[in-house]
Amino acid sequence: MITLQFDPSTDYFLGMRKRGKPQSEDWCRSSLERVFLLVAAMLVGGCAERDRLTFPSEPGPGDGIGPVTMIDRPNGADTTVPAGPEFFVNGRTIDSSGVDTVYFLVIGGTDNFSPFRPNPPSDTVRFGIPITTLGNDGDTIVVRIYGVDGQGNQGSIASRRIFVE
């Protein structure tokens, strides 16, 4: 008599009994384990040291602050001048990263001035603009001046009010 002996792990008939049945919880558990292992591997790989963005703690040449403009003459905020001769407004614009342009705005009177661009840009720009007072008696002229640095930062406005007698 001949008998066939099958190892339980390779039993053909046991495999056939499972055919057509829904997959067992063992398959779901193994799938979840695979997903867990994959996510864990991704997290461990993502925790490695990498380059970080850093920002300077102290201001450099591009400090984000515009130039400072000071009007030296006239010294006070309000000035009265006689009609006739030209009256000069003198001052300076200063910025440690360099002054790119100085703008002059004259309200009242007959004067207009183009922006001044020093060539090459420098840390200090001195200016003197002539204000016409002839024929402007009784007028009030307001002069506003400000600078812009090379990074485009506008400084504060310095202004003077001139009363023409």
Number of C-alpha atoms within 10 A of each C-alpha: 2 4 5 4 7 10 7 10 8 9 11 11 10 11 11 9 9 11 9 7 7 7 10 9 9 9 10 11 11 11 12 12 12 12 12 12 12 11 12 12 11 11 11 9 10 10 8 7 7 7 5 6 5 6 6 6 6 6 9 10 12 15 12 15 19 24 29 21 25 19 21 12 15 17 13 12 13 13 15 12 14 15 18 14 12 14 19 14 18 16 19 19 26 21 22 17 21 23 28 23 21 24 15 19 16 18 14 14 18 13 14 13 11 9 14 14 16 15 8 8 15 17 14 18 21 14 14 14 16 13 19 18 24 15 12 18 15 12 15 18 22 17 19 17 22 23 29 25 27 17 16 15 17 18 22 16 16 18 20 20 18 23 19 21 14
